[in-house]
Amino acid sequence: MAIGRGLLVAAPRSGAGKTVVTIGLQRAFSRTGLAVAGAKCGPDYIDPAFHAAATGRPSVNLDGFVMEPPLVRALASAAAENADLVIAEGAMGLFDGARAGTRSGACADLAAALGWPVLLVIDADAAAQSIAAVAHGCACFPGAPPIAGVIVNRLASARHAALVAQGFARIAVPLLGMIAKDDRLALPSRHLGLVQAGETAALETVLDGIADAVEAQCDLAAIRDAARHGRPAPFPPPRLRPPGQRIAIARDEAFAFLYPHLMQAWRRAGAELRFFSPLADEPPPAGCDACWLPGGYPELHAGRLAASRRFLAGLRAFADRHAVHGECGGYMVLGRTIADGEGRVHPMAGLLPVDTSFARRRLSLGYRRAVLRADRSFAAAGETLWGHEFHYATITAAGGAPLADLDDGAGTPLGPAGHCAGPVSGSFFHLIA
């Protein structure tokens, strides 16, 4: 089994341009004929879809906080299998992330565990020679992984670039690229992050434009040479069972957030996955024995979903005989109503006793530990599940039996969450491990 080299693109803080640099490098190297794979540190659905578009290969999430180390190593190894190069993307700042005992969500710790050096992206806004001091500090911070080099992003002028280079002449960390400020390199965003790759207009043209800028202003040969080989690692025995033998999975612009490693694990356990589109008014496919409604953006498509009578009737009929579970947006659709951003109320499936609203917004964000109150198709009562929440929707009315008891990443109890009604269940909780 061939295991490719890997490196992790990180930054001292959020907003430095990691995603743009990552997909620019991925596309630029892919255009040279290399087999390039992507990976994302931490819980994120949107960035991996851009990685997949840039490379032509699936991207994977690697989460050192909620995943056991053998699973992280196996997923990284699988991403590198038969690839020449893995370009992974960090989250937040290099050393930022939840920590509890031996668990760490920091991408610095993930890079160190996998043996991947870090390519640091630093925003040049309002600084020049001091950028090198930031890079030096990151490289010398206790426990830091090897820093392969730095790409300085959003330079204002040639004079600005010359001052930045003066700073790097004083330290041992290589300067591997300087990218000029260019509004054409920005990606559109909305309330949960970037607009999804599949909804980005002229995506191929956008990716090639970003790759052109990265290729012209970065030392691709040095960046490739800085990457390091990982070690092959087998997958550990599965800890989560598939929810069924044949699983109907909603997938379209309203239902896009389901981690690829879960689907891969279900397939490895022998399950068959069949996809359908509620926005196309498709019901769960016949012959399936479980249905999974992932998260996404039902609040942006609530009117269209409410008018999808074939989908809603088919979902209700399916739930009479088989298990159905909804995560976040899927949970909202399983409820009675969704109020959209303008406060218009749209009827949903009515399979769970809950009403939700995107008009009454409140951010819920963070890792979650869930202990199930009752047996479900995918886990047993009392079993501990790890995942996260990231949503702005709120519950305006609810009743019935909770699905689970939640703690946050620090172990603080958050109380009961989600709902169960016969074979139907759901919550705002996104399952990771």
N, C-alpha and C positions, 0 to 999 in steps of 0.2 A: 504494500500500500504506500503510495507516494504522499508525503506530507509536505505541503508548501510552507514557505516562509510566512511570518506574520508580524505585523506591527499594529499599534493602537494609536489613533489620532485623538489627542486630548487637548485640554486648554486649562489655564489657571482659573477661568470662570465661564459661566454660561454666556452665550451671545457673542462669542469670539469668531464664529464662522466655521465650527467643526464640521457641520453637515455639508456645507458647500465645498470645503477642502476635501473631505472624505470622498464625496461622489465625484469630484473633479479628478482626484487621483485614481479612483476605481475605473472611471471611464477612460482616462488617458492611458493607463496601463493596459486595459482591455484592448484598446485600439492598436497596441503594439503586437498583439497576438498572444499575450499572456492570458492564462486562465486565472481570473481574479474572483475571489469570494469576499463577501462582506459579513460583518458581525456588529452587534450593538450591545454596549455595556448597559445593563439595567432594563427596567420595564419601559418599552417604547414600541408602538406598533407602526408608527408613521415612517421613521427614518429607514428601517429595514426595507420598506417597499421602494424607496429611492435607491438603496444599495442594489436591490434586485434589478431595477430598471437600468442602472449604470453598468452592471456586470453581466447580466443575462443569467445569473445563478441566484438561488434563494439565499437570503441572509438569515442569520440566527441571533437570538437574544442570549446573552451570557450574563447571569446575575449572581454575583458572589454573595449576596445577602440571603436570598430565599432558596437558591439551589445548593444542594450538597456538592462539595468539591469534585467527587467522581463524575457527576453529571456535567458540571462546567467543563471539565477536561475532555469528556467524551464529545460534547457538542462542539468544542473548539477543534478537536481532532477531526470530526466529521466534516466541519466547514473547510478544513485544510486538505481533506482527502482529494487527491487528483487535481489540486489547485497549485498554481505556481506561486501565488501570493494571496495572503489574507490581509485586507485593510479593514480593521475594526474601528468603530467610533465610540468614544467615551461619552459620558453624561456629566452634566454640571461641571464643576471644577475637578482638576486631577485628583485631589485628596478629599473631595466632598463625598458624602454618602452615609447612609445609616450604618451603625455598628452596634453589635450586641454579642458579647462573648467572642467566639472565633468567626462570627459572621461579619462580613464587610461588603458594603455596596460601592465602595470607592473604586474607580477604575484603575488607580495606581496599584491597589492590592490585586486586582484581577490581572493586570499586566505582569506583575511580579510572579503571580502563581503560574501563569502560562508561559513565562519566559519570553514574552513579547516586549521589545523596546517601545518607547513612547515617542511619537512625533508630536511636538507641542505646537499648537496654533495660538498665537498671541495677537490680540487686536492692537493696532498701532495708534488708536485714537488717543490724543492728548498726551503722548509720550514719545521719546526717541531713544537716547542712549539708555534710559532706565529700563527699556524692554529687556535688554541683556541681563540686567540685575534680577528681573523677575524670573527669567529662564535659569539663571545661576541658582537662585533660591529654590526653584522647583527641583533642580538636579541634585542639590545638596540636602534637601529636606530628609529627616530620618525616615528610613524605610522606602525611599523613592526608588522606583524601577529605573533601569538605564534610560536616559534621554538620548534618543538617536540624533535629534536635531530639532530645529525650530523653523516654522514657517510664520513669518510676520505678515499679518493680513490688514487690508484696508489702509495702505500707505497713501499719503496725500500728494506727494510730489517726489521728484528725483532727489531734491535736497533732503527731504524727510528720510528717504531710503539711505542716503549717504550717512546721515547722523545715526541711524539705527545700526548700520554696519560698523561704525566707529565703536559702538558699545560692544558688539560681538567680538571685535578684535581683542578685547580684554579678557575674554573668558574662553573656556575649553569646549563649550557647547557649540556644535556647528550650526551655522545659519544656512538652511537648505532651500529657502525660498522667500521672496518678498512679492506680495500680490497687491497691486494698486487698487485703490477704492474704485468700485464700479457698480453702479446701481443695477446693471444688467445681470449681475451675479446673485442678486437677492431672490429668494424664493417666497411666494405668497404664503401668508399664515392666517389662522383664525383661532377660535377659543381653545382648542385642544392641541395647538401646535401648528405645524406646517399643513397647508392644504395637501390632501393625499396625492401621492404620485399619479394615481389613475385619473385624478381630476385636474391635474396641472396641464394647462394648454401647451401644445407643441412641446411635449416633454423631451422628446429625442433631440430637438433643436436646442432646448435649454441645457440638457446634459452635455452636448457637444460644445456649446459655447463656454460652459464652465470648464470643461476639460481643456479647451484651447487656452484659456487664461492660465490655468494651473501648469500646463505643459510649457508655456512660454516663459513662466516666471519662477519655476521651481526646478531643482536639480533632481530629475526623476531617477537617473542612474544611481546617485548617492542614496536616495530614499529607498530604492529597491535593495541596494547592497546593505542597508542598515537593518533590514528585516531579518528575523531569526527563525530557524526551524523549531517547531514544537515536537512533542513526543506523541506517538499513537496511543490512544486510550480507548478501551472498550466501553460500551454503555453498561451502566449498572443495572441490576434487576429492576423492573418497573415498580414504582411506588404508587402510581395512580392507574386504576383500571379504566378501560374505555367505557363510556356510558351505554354502549350497545355494540352489537356485532356489525350492524349497518347503520351508520350515523348520518342523518340529514343535517347539513350545516348551512345556515343562511350566509350568503356571501354576495354583497354588492356594495354600493356606496353608503348605504345605511347600516350595514353589518360587516365591518372590515377588520375588527380587532380581535383576532384569535391567534395566540402564539404558535408559530410554525412547529416548535419543538413538541408541543402537545399533540398536534396532528400526526407528527412523525412517530411519537410514542404509541399512539393508538394504532397506527398502521403496523408498527413492529409487533404489537400484541395481537395482530390478526384481524383488526377491524377494517371495514370498508367505509370510505367516506364518500358521500354523495352531496353535491352542492346544489343549491337552488337560490333564486332571487326573489325575495318578497316584493321588491320594487317593480319587478316584471310581473307581479301578481301570480307567482308560482307557489303552490302549496308544498309542504314537505313531500319528497318523492315517495311513491308507493314502494312497499317492500322494506322500508327502514323500520328499525325497532327503537330508535332514540332520535331526538331532535335537539340541536344546540343552536341557540340564537346568540351570536357574539355581540360585543359592544360595537359602537360606531356612532352614527349621527342620525338617529331616528327623529330627533327634534327638528332637524333641517328638512325632513321629508315626511313630517307627521300627516299632512293632508293627503299625500299620495298613498301612504300606508293605510290610512283610514278608508280610503276608497278602493283598496285592493281586496275586494270581497272574496275572491277565490282563495287568496292566501289566508285570510283570517278564518274563513270557514274551514279550509283544509287543516289549519293549525288546530282549531278547536276539535275537529273530528279526530285528528291524530292523537291529541291529548286524552281522548276517551280511552285509548288502548295502550299508549306508550309513554315513556318518560320524556319530558321536555324540560330543558334548563335554559335560562337566559342570564347573560352577564351584562351588567350596566345598561347599555341601550337595549339589549335583548330583554332584560328585566322590565324596562319601561314599556316595551311593546306587549309583553305578557300581562301587563296591568290593565286597569279599566280605561284610563284616559291619559293623554299627554297634552299639556298646555305648551304651545310653541313659544318662540321668543316674543311674539306680539300678544301673548295671552290667549290666543284662540285655542279652544279645547277640542281635541280630536279623540273619538272613541277608538280603543285598541281591542285586543283579543279578549280581555275580561277574564283571563284564566287565573290571575292572582289579584287579591283584594288590595290594590294599591293604585293611587293616582299620583302622577308626577308632573313637575312643571319646569320648563326651561326659562319661563318669564321671571320666576322668583329664584334668582341664581345665588348659589353659594358654593365656593370652591371646596371640594373634598379631594385631598391629595396625600398619598403616602402608602407605605407598605402596610399590609394587614395580615394578621394571623387569625384564621377562622377555625372554630371547632364546631362541627356539624351537630345539630340537635337530633337529627333523625337520619336513618339510612337513605341514601340517594343512589341513583344508578352508577355514579362515578366514585363514590366513597361511602364509608360506613359511618354510622353515628359515633360521635366521640373522636373521629379522626381529625388530625390537625392538617389544615391546608394553608399554604402560603401564597400570597398574591399582593395585589395593590388596588387602590381606588384612584381614579382621576376623572372627575366629572363636576359639572356646574349645576346639574339638575337637582331639584329638591323633591321630597315627598310631601304632598299636601294633605293626603288622607290615606289611612291604611288600617288594616285589621288582620286577624287570622294568626297563624302560627309562624314564628320566625324560623329562618333557615339555619342560622348559626350565631354563635357569640364571637365577637371580634375584639382583638387587641390591636394597637398600632405597632409600629416597628420597634418602639422602645418598651413594649410590654404593658402599656397603659390600657386598661379595659375600656372599650368603647360601647359595650352593651350588645343587645341582640340586633341582628340585621337580616335583611332579606325576608322572603316568604316561601312557604310551602302550602300547596293545596293538592292533595292526592299525589299523582305522579308528576306534577308541575312544580318547579322551583325556580328561584332567581334571586339575585341581589346585585348591588353595585360593585361587588367584589369581582375582580378579574383573577382567575386562577393561573398561577405560574408553576407551582411545585407542591 
